[in-house]
Amino acid sequence: MPPRETHGPDPGQAPYFVRSHGRGRSRGRSASHAGNRRRAAPGPKAGGAPRRTSRLTGRGGVLAITVFSFAGIMVAHWAGTPTAPGIAFTLACLLGAVLVRPSDLLSLSVSPPIAFFAAVVAAESLFALGSEGFTRTLLLGLASRLAEVAPWLFLGTALVLVIGVFRGLPGNIRDLGDQLNGRR
């Protein structure tokens, strides 16, 4: 028996009645393929060199927040400045929200508190290594560090969210909803 011919979507594509290419009527096949092509990068501006904007990935932004926070905690421990971790975290959140690619804003927006917690655990583990009661020292260090930096955590996370809203975060949330509901 010959193989049955199927008329379905292209591999990796949803059926035509599920795809959403905007909020209007559905487009024809040629228009949907034209929308998938990459646009050419704009040429150099008159009288200058080509402008290249470098962007961080979402993972790079989370890593930057973790590294800055870890460095701030170490500076606070050695120099005795309790605001260093908070300032470093807030600065990293600000830079991350501005430099991360717009398509990765959703992953960055939920990560700052988790990244700071990972940095605190790493730093406090190093500080507790030489003590007799490692677990007790680690838990007390975690609790005190998180308590003194809590306002900075709120500020940094709020900065990421506010900047993200202006850079396209609502569109990313809409796209995620469309993907989860099978419309894309």
ABEGO torsion letter per residue (X at the ends): XBBBBBBBBBBGBBBAAABBAEABBBBBAAAAAAAABBBBBBBBBBGBBBBBBBBBBAAAAAAAAAAAAAAAAAAAAAAGBAAAAAAAAAAAAAAAAAABBAAAAAAAAAAAAAAAAAAAAAAAAAAAAABABAAAAAAAAAAAAAAAAAAAAAAAAAAAAAAAAAAGAAAAAAAAAAAAAGAX
